[in-house]
Amino acid sequence: MKRCPKCHRAYEDETLRFCLEDGSPLFDARDSEAPATEILPARGTPTLKSTGPTVPSYQNVSGPSPEIRDPRGTNPVLTAGVIAIVCLLFALVAIAGVFVFRQSREKEPEVARAATPSSTSTSPTAGTRTGVVDANETVMSPSSGAPLKITSSASSVRLAVQANTYYAANAIDGKRTTAWIEGGDGPGIGEWIRFDFDREITLRRILWQPGYFKSPAIWKQNNRLATVRAEFSDGTWRELRFADRMDSQKMDVGAVRTRWVKFVITAVHYGSDPDTALSEVAFEWEP
């Protein structure tokens, strides 16, 4: 019987020379002492051929670790779904942006019409009735498509009262709550208001709101137009008469080729206030 000096394992096979567990040389169990540890030959010394069976080696062999798969691996279906949702959100945001932009563009004319004009001129904005220049509007010419602009001026203007102003441009701002009110001495006979066009037009009709149309009480308080002398750039003129009522009134002037119109007050309907007012005037024309 042979025994390993390290692990003390016993072997019955007398032909074994080394321990199958740790490779240590075996010694005869009947000997009282284990043989001295055998010194292995140095590198390069030929190894003695063993007559016994080859001792298997149980040394741990280190190698590359096996690949460990992440159970949370990418799911192609889930990825495609996330991408589709993101694209849909971007599309909805783009559609909403276009809608808001169009809405703001559609509201621009309303904002321009509400703007307060200057004391000497007004810049008309887009209107909806072809061939008519209304208060604070720009109308496209049927032939050329160019906007018609109007500049207003007056012989005199009443001084402002708090936030209320009475400029000539108030007569074409599209608001019946504002008015041009002359500031001359007396009832305003001989005072005038003039409108210059940026090109020559064929004037057909003139629409009026004679008086201060802010309220019935204010309309009665101020003087109203009774007759005016309408003068044109071609040298002709017309006398226009107004009924004394708080209504819009339209007057035909034929077909006058003109670049401007000047209205001179020749008579008024009297109120308790000595100044004469004109809330609105508009023109129907052909290019």
Secondary structure as UniProt FT lines:
FT   STRAND          2..3
FT   TURN            5..7
FT   STRAND          10..11
FT   TURN            14..15
FT   TURN            20..22
FT   STRAND          27..28
FT   TURN            29..30
FT   TURN            43..44
FT   TURN            71..72
FT   HELIX           76..114
FT   STRAND          125..126
FT   TURN            130..131
FT   STRAND          132..133
FT   TURN            135..136
FT   STRAND          137..138
FT   TURN            142..144
FT   STRAND          150..154
FT   TURN            162..163
FT   HELIX           168..172
FT   TURN            176..177
FT   STRAND          180..181
FT   TURN            186..187
FT   TURN            189..190
FT   STRAND          192..211
FT   TURN            213..214
FT   HELIX           216..221
FT   STRAND          223..232
FT   TURN            233..234
FT   STRAND          237..241
FT   STRAND          249..269
FT   STRAND          276..286
//
